[in-house]
Amino acid sequence: MRLQFILSEIWIDLRRNRSMAISVALVTMVSVLFLGIGLLDQRQVDALKGYWYDRVQVSIFLCTARSDLPNCSAGAVTESQRNQIRRQLDAMRPLVKSVFPESQLQAYDRLKAQYKDSPTYRDIMPSQMPESFRVQLSDPTKYDVITSSFTGAPGVGDVQDQRRILDPLFNLLRGLSFGALALASLMVLCSVLLVATTIRQMAFSRRRETGIMRLVGASAFNIQLPFILETLVATVVGSALATGVLWALVRYGIGYLGTRLPINFITTADVWTVTPWLVATAAGLAILTAWVTLRRYLRV
Amino acid sequence: MIRFENVSKTYRRSSQPALRDISLQVGRGEFVFVVGQSGSGKSTLLRLILCEEAASAGDVLVAGRELSALPSRKVPALRREIGTVFQDFRLLPNKNVFQNVAFALQVLGTSPHTIRAVVPETLELVGLGGKEKRLPHQLSGGEQQRVAIARAFVNKPAILLADEPTGNLDPTTSLDIVRLLDRINRTGTTIVMATHDEGIVDQLRKRVLELDNGELVRDQVRGVYEVQR
């Protein structure tokens, strides 16, 4: 069949079955939207992780005279113990990118600055604050090397990785993204079933055309092609609408948050990165559903 | 052109065979009437030629093809050599006369240039010149059947099957339609027409194949509808 003829037939059929085409486009839009939210959420988690992990440190807290940690029974850290820890850290370069020693007074000042209005820390003394080494790693995922090397070492009270504080947040975001993807799967199932039902109805309402096509010797592919292309058009329109909504959400919703919070947020560039996957998934599913349905319900 | 060798056909949900051990041959350019009562197997015979159904036993050969061995992807090529006309015309109601006839060529990928040349020529042949823009509901029954014949013939098929083409028409119009088929036959097209129309069969005196309860009971050259037995 010639392209011009196919396009004119598709246009006529889409106009004739416009409510069907609109319903397929809208259901596709909602399912692709959820799929897009799921994928963008995953990218957001990755962006946040990258942002925070670059900034998190492993803190090696040293023993103080008043420390009641099990490893501090010998009392406050000695000068030689402190030097030994420092030497050991220096020996661990390049994994150890930088080391900031924080004295008891510096720790006290930071606490006071962070919680200046809090009554909880009003009576705290500098001598109660532990001194520490703040260690930044070139590869933050290898924090356990530091933890295992210094936990229990003489003069070390505790080793803390800040990732432990952030991970629950990331897990929550990941959970939300999987929730969005689960919802997307359900919507995709809905759209597959709707496409199948729509094609079945289209095949029935156009049985005279397809009957004539069959009689005059049109191939099975030529008989099925207009149905598949019409479904594809409706699906691509739905995907395009979903992409538009995602773009608007990121541009105006996330974009607004980005101006308020100093955090690495996803941008519309991320929307354009996931768009080909969304459209390809929607189109692929539509073609597959149409093909399977036509094999079953359209005599060729 | 068409050969049946000991062909039987039993439909899946039927215990009675629709055709029993039929053997016949129709040569190139012949005009054959297939007569018989309703349910005698006339339509089944046409459906087997068109490869719409497969024979339960025996061999059907059409235009040099053995249909039982014909892969489904090659069926469209066979059907391009066969035009088909039905009692209920089967026109597309939203397309005009020209578009209905052109549709048969468009779905096969014929160029618009050829379509513009061939369709008016065919409409002229069937006597519908000047009515290209009419919609089917603006035509009489006879004219609608002419459109259907034009659509079946526009591709210049070697065989034209007509399943009760005059069943919905008055006697005068019926005769016009069969004369049109006769004219098409004279261009070399083989015509197989299933009919109940006694007057037409008796008037044209073509070869008659009579089916009775799925059996071929008569094959008569220059035959009539019913012979006294």
Interface residues (C-beta under 8 A of the other chain):
Chain A: M1 R2 Q4 F5 I12 R208 E209 G211 I212 M213 R214 L215 V216 G217 A218 S219 A220 N222 I223
Chain B: L50 S72 R73 P76 A77 L78 R79 R80 E81 I82 G83 T84 R90 L92 N94 F103 A104 Q106 V107 L108 G109 S111 P112 R151 N155
